[in-house]
Amino acid sequence: MQTLFAYLDAGSGSMIAQILVGGFAAAGVAIKMYWKKIKGFFSRGDDEATPAAAKATEASADESKTS
């Protein structure tokens, strides 16, 4: 086994921490900007095409048929 002599001072550690925090912040902003596209990619598309008012009308029509 080889012995490696590596040195990380406080400046290097804070730079690594800053890179990680900046990466998470950038990923959060990117997700926020493209959230509708991401959500649309994973959804079936049926729910977004039908407005809520039309769903309520359909539900009330179905209830009146059964009674």
Secondary structure, 3 states (H helix, E strand, C coil): CCCCCCCCCHHHHHHHHHHHHHHHHHHHHHHHHCHHHHHHHHCCCHHHHCCHHHHHHHHHHHHHHHC
